[in-house]
Amino acid sequence: MRVVGFTFIRNGIKFDYPFLESLRSLLPLCDEVVVAVGQSDDATLEAVESLRSPKVVIIQTIWDDSIKTGGSILSRQTNIALERVQGNWGIYLQGDEVLHEKDYDAIRKAMDQYKDDRQVEGLLFSYFHFYGSYAYIGKSRRWYRREIRIIRPGIGIQSWGDAQGFRLDARKLHVRMVDASIYHYGWVKNPLIQQLKQKNFNALWHSDKWISEHIADVEEYDYMHGGSLKTFTGKHPQTMQARVANQNWSFHYDEKIMEQPFKERALNWIEKKTGIRPGEYKNYILL
């Protein structure tokens, strides 16, 4: 069974992405890992090269910063890496997503179990979305619960929209669930860096005018907009241990002052009482 990882990254150091931790968590599962490294204002390329792994294949890319439609530049970069993937499975991680070593066996088992079942076009993971600090995860409906992170290459699957998921000829993929999780750290940064990232990231969707009207002109990001959170009681992936230990800012969660629109609170209450998430977006068809 041949397994190839693929990802993209740009300005990973400048915006404090755990992209090296992400790559290190991916390497043990893969025969090869394709990394599309965009032109950066920092030493991102050199950092990827510093891994000195014969498995890592680097593609240097140029981003078209004039593209400001729904984050589509992200799917374009993903597809550049995906084009190089040849094998039974392709494992995709974004630069702020990390795999846990405790899940390796379950991931390998699922890939082996379904590798010859052509009905299965992808494998679905659950998510831990960390917010504010490494001690809290989102529990409200604003945080998507599952997404496809393993796809069957060579059948025309492409990254979709803003690269959150995948489609085949614009239709949803048929997938099986994996007993494994993605650890998502995109909302865990020093508030100074998080605010810089918000301006940069939203520029992939919106005009400068929109950003000036909707992104606060402040130095630090206000983490009081994350909705309902809960304490994370598990253990972080091994590749993240040093980063977690070196957190250099404080974050205190107070549900009473955390911003939560009324509609969100009402829908969260329904989910808590019934276990059903009304209107949940699912970018897949679960077999």
C-alpha positions as CSV (number, residue, x, y, z in Angstrom):
1,M,0.0,0.0,0.0
2,R,1.5,3.3,-1.1
3,V,0.5,6.4,0.9
4,V,1.4,10.0,0.0
5,G,0.9,13.0,2.2
6,F,0.2,16.4,0.7
7,T,-0.1,20.0,2.0
8,F,0.7,23.6,1.3
9,I,2.2,26.4,3.4
10,R,3.2,30.1,3.0
11,N,4.6,32.4,5.6
12,G,4.4,29.7,8.2
13,I,6.9,31.3,10.5
14,K,5.5,34.8,10.2
15,F,2.0,33.7,11.2
16,D,3.2,31.0,13.7
17,Y,1.7,28.0,12.0
18,P,2.7,24.6,13.5
19,F,3.6,23.4,10.0
20,L,6.7,21.6,11.0
21,E,4.8,19.8,13.8
22,S,2.2,19.0,11.2
23,L,4.7,17.5,8.7
24,R,6.4,15.5,11.5
25,S,3.1,14.0,12.5
26,L,2.4,13.0,8.8
27,L,5.7,11.5,7.9
28,P,5.5,8.2,9.8
29,L,2.3,7.3,7.8
30,C,3.6,8.2,4.4
31,D,6.0,6.9,1.7
32,E,6.3,10.5,0.4
33,V,5.0,13.9,1.5
34,V,4.5,16.6,-1.2
35,V,4.7,20.2,0.2
36,A,3.7,23.2,-2.0
37,V,5.7,26.0,-0.5
38,G,4.5,29.5,-1.6
39,Q,6.8,32.5,-1.9
40,S,7.1,33.8,1.7
41,D,8.4,36.8,3.6
42,D,10.2,34.5,6.0
43,A,12.3,31.3,6.1
44,T,9.4,28.9,5.6
45,L,11.1,27.2,2.7
46,E,14.3,26.7,4.7
47,A,12.3,25.4,7.6
48,V,10.7,22.7,5.4
49,E,14.1,21.9,3.9
50,S,15.6,21.5,7.5
51,L,13.5,18.4,8.0
52,R,16.1,16.7,5.8
53,S,13.7,13.8,5.1
54,P,14.1,11.9,1.8
55,K,10.3,11.5,1.9
56,V,9.7,15.3,1.5
57,V,9.1,16.6,-2.0
58,I,9.0,20.4,-2.2
59,I,7.2,22.3,-5.0
60,Q,7.9,26.1,-4.9
61,T,4.9,28.1,-5.9
62,I,3.8,31.7,-6.6
63,W,0.5,32.8,-5.1
64,D,-1.7,35.1,-7.2
65,D,-2.6,37.6,-4.5
66,S,-5.2,39.3,-6.8
67,I,-7.5,36.2,-6.3
68,K,-9.9,37.2,-3.5
69,T,-12.9,34.9,-4.2
70,G,-13.9,32.6,-1.4
71,G,-10.4,31.6,-0.4
72,S,-10.0,29.7,-3.7
73,I,-6.3,30.4,-3.8
74,L,-6.0,27.8,-1.0
75,S,-7.7,25.1,-3.0
76,R,-5.5,26.0,-6.0
77,Q,-2.4,25.5,-3.9
78,T,-3.7,22.2,-2.4
79,N,-4.4,20.9,-6.0
80,I,-0.8,21.8,-7.0
81,A,0.4,19.3,-4.4
82,L,-2.4,16.8,-5.1
83,E,-1.4,16.6,-8.7
84,R,1.9,14.9,-7.6
85,V,0.1,12.3,-5.4
86,Q,0.3,8.8,-6.8
87,G,-0.6,5.7,-4.7
88,N,-3.5,4.1,-2.9
89,W,-4.2,7.0,-0.6
90,G,-3.4,10.7,-0.2
91,I,-3.4,12.1,3.3
92,Y,-4.0,15.8,3.5
93,L,-3.2,18.2,6.3
94,Q,-3.2,21.9,6.4
95,G,-0.4,23.8,8.1
96,D,-2.3,24.1,11.4
97,E,-3.5,20.5,11.6
98,V,-1.7,17.7,13.4
99,L,-2.2,14.0,13.7
100,H,-1.8,12.2,17.0
101,E,0.5,9.2,17.1
102,K,-2.0,7.2,19.1
103,D,-4.3,7.2,16.0
104,Y,-1.7,5.8,13.6
105,D,-2.8,2.2,13.9
106,A,-6.4,3.1,13.4
107,I,-5.6,5.2,10.3
108,R,-3.4,2.4,8.8
109,K,-6.1,-0.1,9.5
110,A,-8.8,2.0,7.8
111,M,-6.6,2.6,4.7
112,D,-5.8,-1.1,4.4
113,Q,-9.5,-2.1,5.0
114,Y,-10.9,0.2,2.2
115,K,-8.0,0.4,-0.3
116,D,-9.7,-2.1,-2.7
117,D,-13.3,-0.9,-2.1
118,R,-13.7,1.6,-5.0
119,Q,-17.0,2.8,-3.5
120,V,-14.9,4.5,-0.8
121,E,-13.5,7.7,-2.2
122,G,-12.3,9.2,1.0
123,L,-11.9,8.8,4.8
124,L,-13.5,11.1,7.3
125,F,-11.9,12.3,10.6
126,S,-13.4,14.0,13.6
127,Y,-11.9,17.2,14.9
128,F,-10.5,18.9,18.0
129,H,-10.6,22.7,17.3
130,F,-8.4,24.4,19.9
131,Y,-9.2,28.0,20.7
132,G,-7.5,30.8,22.7
133,S,-5.1,28.4,24.3
134,Y,-4.1,24.7,24.2
135,A,-6.5,24.0,27.1
136,Y,-9.8,24.7,25.4
137,I,-11.7,23.3,22.4
138,G,-14.8,24.6,20.6
139,K,-18.0,22.7,21.4
140,S,-20.6,24.8,19.6
141,R,-22.0,24.4,16.0
142,R,-19.6,27.1,14.6
143,W,-16.9,24.4,14.8
144,Y,-17.3,21.7,12.1
145,R,-17.2,18.2,13.6
146,R,-15.8,16.2,10.7
147,E,-14.0,16.6,7.4
148,I,-12.3,14.4,4.8
149,R,-8.5,14.2,5.2
150,I,-7.7,11.0,3.2
151,I,-8.7,10.8,-0.5
152,R,-8.3,8.2,-3.2
153,P,-5.9,9.8,-5.8
154,G,-6.1,9.3,-9.5
155,I,-9.9,9.4,-9.9
156,G,-10.3,13.1,-10.4
157,I,-10.8,14.3,-6.8
158,Q,-10.0,18.0,-6.3
159,S,-9.7,20.4,-3.4
160,W,-13.0,22.3,-3.1
161,G,-13.8,25.9,-2.3
162,D,-11.5,27.3,0.3
163,A,-9.7,23.9,0.7
164,Q,-11.6,22.7,3.7
165,G,-12.8,19.6,1.9
166,F,-12.8,17.8,-1.5
167,R,-15.2,17.0,-4.3
168,L,-15.3,14.8,-7.4
169,D,-16.8,16.5,-10.5
170,A,-18.4,19.0,-8.0
171,R,-20.3,16.3,-6.1
172,K,-19.6,15.2,-2.5
173,L,-17.4,12.2,-1.9
174,H,-18.5,8.8,-0.6
175,V,-16.6,8.2,2.6
176,R,-16.0,6.0,5.6
177,M,-15.4,7.2,9.1
178,V,-11.9,6.7,10.7
179,D,-11.6,6.3,14.4
180,A,-9.1,9.1,14.5
181,S,-9.0,12.9,15.0
182,I,-7.4,16.0,13.5
183,Y,-6.0,18.4,16.1
184,H,-6.6,21.8,14.7
185,Y,-4.5,24.7,16.1
186,G,-5.3,27.6,13.8
187,W,-7.0,29.6,16.6
188,V,-4.2,29.1,19.1
189,K,-1.6,31.9,18.7
190,N,-0.3,34.9,20.6
191,P,-3.0,37.5,20.2
192,L,-0.6,39.8,18.5
193,I,0.1,37.2,15.8
194,Q,-3.5,36.1,15.6
195,Q,-4.5,39.7,14.7
196,L,-1.9,39.9,12.0
197,K,-3.1,36.5,10.6
198,Q,-6.7,37.7,10.6
199,K,-5.9,40.6,8.3
200,N,-3.8,38.4,6.0
201,F,-6.2,35.5,5.9
202,N,-9.3,37.6,5.2
203,A,-7.5,39.2,2.3
204,L,-7.9,35.8,0.6
205,W,-11.7,36.3,0.6
206,H,-12.3,40.0,0.7
207,S,-11.2,43.4,-0.6
208,D,-9.1,45.9,1.3
209,K,-12.2,48.0,1.8
210,W,-14.1,45.0,3.4
211,I,-11.1,44.3,5.7
212,S,-10.9,47.9,6.9
213,E,-14.6,47.8,7.7
214,H,-14.8,44.4,9.3
215,I,-11.4,43.7,10.9
216,A,-10.7,45.8,14.0
217,D,-7.7,48.0,13.7
218,V,-6.1,46.8,16.9
219,E,-2.8,45.2,17.9
220,E,-4.2,42.1,19.6
221,Y,-7.0,39.7,18.6
222,D,-10.0,39.6,21.0
223,Y,-10.5,35.9,21.8
224,M,-14.0,36.7,23.2
225,H,-15.7,35.6,20.0
226,G,-15.2,31.9,20.0
227,G,-18.6,30.8,21.2
228,S,-19.0,27.9,23.7
229,L,-15.8,26.1,24.7
230,K,-14.9,23.2,26.9
231,T,-11.7,22.1,28.7
232,F,-9.5,19.7,26.7
233,T,-8.8,16.7,28.9
234,G,-6.7,14.7,26.5
235,K,-3.1,14.7,25.6
236,H,-1.7,16.7,22.7
237,P,0.3,15.0,19.9
238,Q,3.9,14.4,20.7
239,T,5.1,16.7,17.9
240,M,3.1,19.6,19.7
241,Q,4.4,19.0,23.2
242,A,7.2,21.7,23.1
243,R,4.9,24.3,21.5
244,V,2.3,23.7,24.1
245,A,4.8,24.0,26.9
246,N,6.1,27.3,25.5
247,Q,2.8,29.1,25.3
248,N,3.7,32.8,25.9
249,W,0.3,34.3,26.5
250,S,-2.6,33.8,28.9
251,F,-6.2,33.1,28.0
252,H,-9.1,32.8,30.5
253,Y,-12.4,31.4,29.3
254,D,-15.6,32.9,30.9
255,E,-18.8,31.6,29.2
256,K,-20.7,34.5,30.6
257,I,-18.8,37.1,28.6
258,M,-17.9,34.9,25.5
259,E,-19.8,36.4,22.6
260,Q,-22.6,34.0,21.4
261,P,-25.5,35.2,19.2
262,F,-28.9,34.2,20.3
263,K,-29.6,31.9,17.3
264,E,-26.3,30.0,18.1
265,R,-27.2,29.7,21.7
266,A,-30.7,28.3,20.8
267,L,-29.3,25.8,18.3
268,N,-26.6,24.7,20.8
269,W,-29.4,24.1,23.3
270,I,-31.3,21.9,20.9
271,E,-28.2,19.9,20.1
272,K,-27.4,19.5,23.8
273,K,-30.9,18.2,24.5
274,T,-31.4,16.0,21.4
275,G,-27.9,15.2,20.1
276,I,-29.0,16.6,16.7
277,R,-27.3,19.5,15.0
278,P,-30.0,21.2,12.9
279,G,-28.8,22.3,9.5
280,E,-25.2,20.9,9.9
281,Y,-23.1,21.4,6.8
282,K,-21.7,18.0,5.7
283,N,-19.3,18.1,2.8
284,Y,-19.5,14.3,2.3
285,I,-21.8,11.3,1.9
286,L,-21.1,8.8,4.7
287,L,-21.4,5.2,3.6
